[in-house]
Amino acid sequence: MISLHWAAIPAETVFEGFENMTFNWIETEHQGVRMIVEPVANGVGKVVRLLSPNPYDYLNASLAPGSIVPLFPKT
């Protein structure tokens, strides 16, 4: 994938350290929707990204990025 980046500073400065970044994300399911979340506390996480093919899931405010959801589905 080719992406363009326009900035007044060199690209090396903008992306410095980018290759060394790590993320503590996990994939889970909440309300029947697969998503990627970042754990923030014991048993809950912040929504990073939805992995749903259903466009209506993206309109659900309780599933918006930044929302807090349980990490593990209730059994």
Secondary structure, 3 states (H helix, E strand, C coil): CCCCCCCCCCHHHHCCCHHHCCCCCEEEEECCEEEEEEEEECCEEEEEEECCCCHHHHHCHHHCCCCEEECCCCC
